[in-house]
Amino acid sequence: MKLLTKYIIKNHTRLIFMTLAIGICIYILIDLIEKADIFMASKRPLYYALEYYFLKLPFIVSQTLPSIFLLSSVIFLSIMISSREAIALQAGGVSIYEITKNLICLGIFWAVVQFALSQMLMYITEQKAFSLWRYEVRERLFVEKSLENVWFLDSGYVVHVGLVYERGQGENLVAYKVNDDMKTVEEIIRAKTFNTYHDTWQLEDVTFYYPENFREEQKENYILPVNQSMDFYFVSSQEENTQQLSFFLLSDAIKHLQNSGSNIENLLTIWHGKITYSVMVAVFAVLAVAIVTYNANIYIAVMLAVVVSFISYVLSNFGIFLGQSGKVPPLFGAWFPCVFLFVLGYLKIYLGFSKR
């Protein structure tokens, strides 16, 4: 690893963590001011507050990381220029493109971190934080969402679910095992109750019927060999919650709904938007260099970084809106802001240094 790369990683990462810590503290402080009276009215205010904000950390970090990366990059580059380090590097034959390349690599790393936080960890912790806030702190009555009369075909089984709740418990399941040509039922499975978690189906109080030899068999428990998740059925019935879905669950929902012939433009735009939100971290590396080449004064550069972050947010949301409404293809609506800002930033760097 080059000495310059080590230097950038060390100092830039330090700034990232410092800026991120400040951002987290500001977010929690503002949010706590609004919710302090509700926490105080609960049975264990300190315990609930600590657990709630600990569960919210992945959400706070993942949502603020792109802007934090931009601010940290701008501050890092401004300090390099004000301390004459950039001049020394140029005198040693290191171009601005070398620094930009290192920042982009750092941006890709943090983009992967942001994606992992937002699409893996955050999905789990946000559900727990919501349950804690609503049913423990505010002590609201839990009304669980449910679906009735759901049919699906999976792994050679035609399955009918009488009733299933969002947490996975269900009643009155019937599964028909059919042969390869889909003409004969080899086995009928009835379960009074069942539990499903992701793609695992645990049946209870199960009765097996074998039509060919008129035989019946009873079992207390049985794992139904299907790989179906009920989550995407709740997705399709509650469209307002699609923004909070993880990338992988949304992928499953799109695949199943597409096979059924449903309109998936809305979901597909959100799916692309989850990728581009992470990619924007790497794009901000180019924009940070463009901002500093325009004005290296740390105060002006930071102000410009805030403005650029706001503009990128507006453009991204506008593109998502156009894609969801069908005015532009989902791919174009989600990716155009990223591509546009990247090209704009690179042109500023190129034109700025080609004149020197």
C-alpha positions as CSV (number, residue, x, y, z in Angstrom):
1,M,0.0,0.0,0.0
2,K,1.3,3.4,-1.0
3,L,2.3,5.9,1.7
4,L,-0.2,8.4,0.4
5,T,-3.0,5.9,0.5
6,K,-2.2,5.0,4.1
7,Y,-2.2,8.7,5.0
8,I,-5.5,9.4,3.4
9,I,-7.2,6.3,5.0
10,K,-5.9,7.1,8.5
11,N,-6.7,10.8,8.5
12,H,-10.0,10.6,6.5
13,T,-11.3,7.7,8.7
14,R,-10.5,9.7,11.8
15,L,-12.6,12.6,10.5
16,I,-15.4,10.3,9.5
17,F,-15.7,8.9,13.0
18,M,-15.5,12.4,14.6
19,T,-18.1,13.9,12.3
20,L,-20.3,10.8,12.6
21,A,-20.1,11.0,16.4
22,I,-21.2,14.6,16.4
23,G,-24.0,13.9,13.9
24,I,-25.3,11.0,16.1
25,C,-25.2,13.1,19.2
26,I,-27.1,16.0,17.5
27,Y,-29.7,13.6,16.1
28,I,-30.3,11.9,19.5
29,L,-30.4,15.2,21.3
30,I,-33.0,16.7,19.0
31,D,-35.1,13.5,19.0
32,L,-34.8,13.1,22.8
33,I,-36.1,16.7,23.3
34,E,-39.3,15.7,21.4
35,K,-39.7,12.3,23.2
36,A,-38.4,13.0,26.7
37,D,-41.8,13.5,28.3
38,I,-43.0,10.2,26.8
39,F,-40.0,8.3,28.1
40,M,-40.4,9.9,31.5
41,A,-44.0,8.7,31.7
42,S,-43.0,5.1,31.0
43,K,-42.2,2.5,33.7
44,R,-38.4,2.4,33.1
45,P,-37.5,5.7,31.4
46,L,-33.7,5.4,31.3
47,Y,-33.6,1.7,30.3
48,Y,-36.1,2.2,27.5
49,A,-34.3,5.4,26.2
50,L,-30.9,3.6,26.1
51,E,-32.3,0.6,24.4
52,Y,-34.4,2.6,21.9
53,Y,-31.5,4.8,20.8
54,F,-29.1,1.8,20.7
55,L,-31.5,0.1,18.3
56,K,-31.8,3.4,16.2
57,L,-28.0,3.6,15.7
58,P,-27.9,1.6,12.4
59,F,-30.7,3.8,11.1
60,I,-28.9,7.1,12.1
61,V,-25.5,6.0,10.7
62,S,-26.9,4.6,7.4
63,Q,-29.0,7.7,6.7
64,T,-26.4,10.3,7.6
65,L,-23.3,8.5,6.2
66,P,-23.4,9.9,2.6
67,S,-23.5,13.5,3.9
68,I,-21.0,12.7,6.7
69,F,-18.6,11.3,4.0
70,L,-19.0,14.4,1.9
71,L,-18.3,16.8,4.8
72,S,-15.4,14.7,6.1
73,S,-13.8,14.6,2.6
74,V,-14.2,18.4,2.1
75,I,-12.7,19.1,5.5
76,F,-9.8,16.7,4.9
77,L,-9.0,18.2,1.5
78,S,-9.3,21.8,2.8
79,I,-6.9,21.0,5.6
80,M,-4.4,19.4,3.2
81,I,-4.5,22.6,1.1
82,S,-4.3,25.0,4.0
83,S,-1.3,23.1,5.5
84,R,0.5,23.1,2.2
85,E,0.4,19.3,2.0
86,A,-1.4,19.4,-1.4
87,I,1.3,21.7,-2.8
88,A,4.0,19.4,-1.6
89,L,2.3,16.4,-3.2
90,Q,2.0,18.3,-6.5
91,A,5.6,19.2,-6.3
92,G,6.4,15.5,-5.8
93,G,4.5,14.6,-9.0
94,V,1.2,13.4,-7.3
95,S,-1.7,14.7,-9.3
96,I,-5.2,15.6,-8.0
97,Y,-6.5,12.6,-9.9
98,E,-4.4,10.3,-7.6
99,I,-6.1,11.8,-4.5
100,T,-9.5,11.6,-6.2
101,K,-8.9,7.9,-7.0
102,N,-8.0,7.2,-3.3
103,L,-11.1,9.0,-2.1
104,I,-13.3,7.1,-4.6
105,C,-11.9,3.8,-3.2
106,L,-12.7,5.0,0.3
107,G,-16.2,6.0,-0.9
108,I,-16.8,2.5,-2.3
109,F,-15.8,1.0,1.0
110,W,-18.1,3.3,3.0
111,A,-20.8,2.7,0.4
112,V,-20.6,-1.1,1.1
113,V,-20.8,-0.3,4.9
114,Q,-23.8,1.9,4.4
115,F,-25.6,-0.7,2.2
116,A,-24.9,-3.5,4.8
117,L,-26.2,-1.3,7.6
118,S,-29.3,-0.1,5.9
119,Q,-30.3,-3.3,4.1
120,M,-29.3,-6.0,6.7
121,L,-28.9,-4.7,10.2
122,M,-31.2,-1.7,10.1
123,Y,-34.2,-3.7,8.9
124,I,-34.0,-5.8,12.0
125,T,-33.2,-3.1,14.6
126,E,-35.8,-0.7,13.2
127,Q,-38.6,-3.3,13.7
128,K,-37.4,-3.8,17.3
129,A,-37.2,-0.1,17.9
130,F,-40.7,0.4,16.6
131,S,-42.1,-2.3,18.8
132,L,-40.3,-1.0,21.8
133,W,-41.5,2.6,21.2
134,R,-45.1,1.7,20.4
135,Y,-45.9,-1.2,22.7
136,E,-43.5,-0.7,25.6
137,V,-42.9,3.0,25.9
138,R,-46.3,4.3,24.7
139,E,-48.1,1.1,25.8
140,R,-50.4,1.0,22.8
141,L,-52.7,-2.0,22.2
142,F,-51.0,-4.3,19.7
143,V,-53.3,-5.0,16.7
144,E,-51.5,-7.5,14.5
145,K,-51.9,-7.4,10.7
146,S,-53.2,-10.6,9.1
147,L,-54.0,-12.2,5.7
148,E,-56.7,-14.7,4.8
149,N,-57.1,-17.2,2.0
150,V,-53.6,-17.1,0.6
151,W,-52.6,-19.5,-2.2
152,F,-49.2,-20.3,-3.6
153,L,-47.3,-23.0,-5.5
154,D,-43.8,-23.9,-4.3
155,S,-41.5,-27.0,-4.4
156,G,-44.3,-29.2,-5.8
157,Y,-46.9,-28.2,-3.2
158,V,-50.1,-26.2,-3.8
159,V,-50.6,-24.5,-0.4
160,H,-53.7,-22.8,0.9
161,V,-53.3,-20.7,4.1
162,G,-56.5,-20.0,5.9
163,L,-55.2,-17.3,8.2
164,V,-51.7,-16.0,8.9
165,Y,-50.5,-13.1,11.1
166,E,-47.6,-10.9,10.4
167,R,-45.4,-12.4,13.2
168,G,-45.7,-15.8,11.5
169,Q,-48.4,-17.6,13.4
170,G,-51.3,-19.1,11.3
171,E,-54.2,-21.4,11.3
172,N,-55.9,-23.9,8.9
173,L,-53.2,-24.8,6.4
174,V,-53.7,-27.3,3.6
175,A,-50.9,-28.4,1.3
176,Y,-51.4,-30.6,-1.8
177,K,-48.4,-32.5,-3.0
178,V,-48.7,-33.0,-6.8
179,N,-46.7,-35.1,-9.2
180,D,-44.4,-33.7,-11.9
181,D,-47.1,-33.4,-14.5
182,M,-49.4,-31.5,-12.0
183,K,-52.3,-33.9,-12.7
184,T,-52.3,-36.2,-9.6
185,V,-52.4,-35.3,-5.9
186,E,-50.0,-37.7,-4.1
187,E,-50.5,-36.3,-0.6
188,I,-52.7,-33.9,1.3
189,I,-51.4,-32.3,4.5
190,R,-53.7,-30.5,6.9
191,A,-52.4,-28.5,9.9
192,K,-54.6,-26.7,12.5
193,T,-51.8,-24.3,13.4
194,F,-48.4,-23.4,12.1
195,N,-45.5,-21.0,12.5
196,T,-43.5,-19.6,9.6
197,Y,-40.2,-17.7,9.9
198,H,-38.8,-16.4,6.6
199,D,-39.0,-19.6,4.5
200,T,-39.3,-22.2,7.3
201,W,-42.8,-23.7,7.9
202,Q,-43.3,-25.5,11.2
203,L,-46.7,-27.3,11.2
204,E,-48.5,-28.5,14.4
205,D,-51.3,-31.0,14.9
206,V,-50.8,-32.4,11.4
207,T,-52.9,-34.9,9.5
208,F,-51.6,-36.6,6.3
209,Y,-53.9,-38.1,3.7
210,Y,-52.8,-40.5,0.9
211,P,-55.5,-40.7,-1.7
212,E,-54.0,-43.6,-3.7
213,N,-54.2,-46.1,-0.8
214,F,-56.9,-44.4,1.3
215,R,-54.5,-44.0,4.3
216,E,-54.4,-41.4,7.0
217,E,-51.5,-40.5,9.4
218,Q,-51.2,-38.2,12.4
219,K,-48.1,-36.2,13.5
220,E,-47.6,-33.6,16.2
221,N,-45.0,-31.6,14.2
222,Y,-43.8,-31.4,10.7
223,I,-41.6,-29.1,8.6
224,L,-43.2,-28.4,5.3
225,P,-40.5,-28.6,2.6
226,V,-41.3,-25.3,0.8
227,N,-39.2,-22.2,0.5
228,Q,-41.8,-19.5,0.5
229,S,-41.8,-16.3,2.7
230,M,-45.1,-14.7,3.6
231,D,-43.4,-11.3,4.0
232,F,-43.8,-10.2,0.4
233,Y,-47.6,-10.9,0.6
234,F,-47.8,-8.4,3.4
235,V,-45.7,-6.1,1.2
236,S,-48.1,-6.2,-1.6
237,S,-51.1,-5.6,0.7
238,Q,-49.5,-2.7,2.5
239,E,-47.8,-0.6,-0.2
240,E,-47.1,2.4,2.2
241,N,-44.4,0.3,4.0
242,T,-42.3,-0.6,1.0
243,Q,-39.7,2.1,1.7
244,Q,-38.8,0.4,5.0
245,L,-38.3,-3.0,3.4
246,S,-34.8,-4.5,3.1
247,F,-33.2,-4.8,-0.3
248,F,-33.4,-8.6,-0.3
249,L,-37.0,-8.8,0.9
250,L,-37.9,-6.2,-1.8
251,S,-36.1,-8.4,-4.4
252,D,-38.3,-11.4,-3.5
253,A,-41.4,-9.3,-3.6
254,I,-40.6,-7.9,-7.1
255,K,-39.8,-11.4,-8.4
256,H,-43.1,-12.9,-7.1
257,L,-45.3,-10.0,-8.1
258,Q,-43.7,-9.9,-11.6
259,N,-44.4,-13.5,-12.1
260,S,-48.0,-12.9,-11.2
261,G,-48.3,-10.0,-13.7
262,S,-48.6,-7.2,-11.2
263,N,-47.3,-3.7,-11.8
264,I,-43.9,-3.4,-10.2
265,E,-42.7,0.0,-11.3
266,N,-43.1,1.4,-7.8
267,L,-41.2,-1.4,-6.1
268,L,-38.5,-1.5,-8.9
269,T,-37.8,2.2,-8.5
270,I,-37.4,1.8,-4.7
271,W,-35.2,-1.2,-5.3
272,H,-32.8,0.8,-7.5
273,G,-33.1,3.8,-5.1
274,K,-31.7,1.6,-2.3
275,I,-28.6,0.9,-4.4
276,T,-28.1,4.5,-5.6
277,Y,-28.3,5.9,-2.1
278,S,-25.2,3.8,-1.2
279,V,-23.5,4.6,-4.5
280,M,-24.0,8.3,-3.8
281,V,-21.2,7.9,-1.1
282,A,-18.7,7.2,-3.8
283,V,-20.1,10.0,-6.0
284,F,-19.6,12.4,-3.1
285,A,-15.9,11.6,-3.2
286,V,-15.7,13.3,-6.7
287,L,-17.9,16.1,-5.6
288,A,-15.7,16.8,-2.6
289,V,-12.7,17.3,-4.8
290,A,-14.7,19.5,-7.2
291,I,-15.9,21.7,-4.3
292,V,-12.4,22.1,-2.9
293,T,-10.9,22.9,-6.3
294,Y,-13.6,25.6,-6.6
295,N,-12.9,27.1,-3.2
296,A,-10.5,25.7,-0.7
297,N,-11.6,27.9,2.2
298,I,-12.8,25.4,4.8
299,Y,-15.8,27.4,5.9
300,I,-17.0,28.1,2.3
301,A,-16.2,24.5,1.3
302,V,-18.2,23.1,4.2
303,M,-21.2,25.4,3.3
304,L,-21.0,24.3,-0.3
305,A,-20.9,20.6,0.8
306,V,-24.1,21.2,2.8
307,V,-25.8,22.8,-0.3
308,V,-24.6,19.9,-2.5
309,S,-25.9,17.3,-0.1
310,F,-29.3,19.0,-0.1
311,I,-29.4,19.3,-3.9
312,S,-28.5,15.6,-4.2
313,Y,-31.3,14.7,-1.8
314,V,-33.8,16.7,-3.8
315,L,-32.6,15.3,-7.1
316,S,-32.7,11.7,-5.8
317,N,-36.3,12.1,-4.4
318,F,-37.5,13.8,-7.5
319,G,-36.0,10.9,-9.7
320,I,-37.6,8.3,-7.4
321,F,-41.0,10.2,-7.7
322,L,-40.8,10.2,-11.5
323,G,-39.9,6.5,-11.6
324,Q,-42.7,5.5,-9.2
325,S,-45.3,7.6,-11.1
326,G,-44.3,5.9,-14.4
327,K,-43.2,9.2,-16.1
328,V,-39.7,7.8,-16.6
329,P,-38.3,4.2,-16.4
330,P,-37.4,3.1,-12.9
331,L,-33.8,2.6,-13.8
332,F,-33.5,6.1,-15.2
333,G,-35.4,7.8,-12.3
334,A,-33.2,6.2,-9.7
335,W,-29.8,6.4,-11.4
336,F,-29.9,9.7,-13.2
337,P,-29.1,11.9,-10.1
338,C,-26.0,9.7,-9.4
339,V,-24.7,9.8,-12.9
340,F,-25.5,13.5,-13.4
341,L,-23.7,14.6,-10.2
342,F,-20.7,12.3,-10.9
343,V,-20.3,13.7,-14.4
344,L,-20.7,17.3,-13.1
345,G,-18.1,16.8,-10.4
346,Y,-15.6,15.1,-12.8
347,L,-16.0,17.9,-15.4
348,K,-15.3,20.5,-12.7
349,I,-12.1,18.7,-11.7
350,Y,-11.0,18.2,-15.3
351,L,-11.8,21.7,-16.5
352,G,-10.3,23.3,-13.4
353,F,-6.9,21.6,-13.9
354,S,-6.8,21.6,-17.6
355,K,-6.6,25.4,-17.5
356,R,-3.5,25.3,-15.2
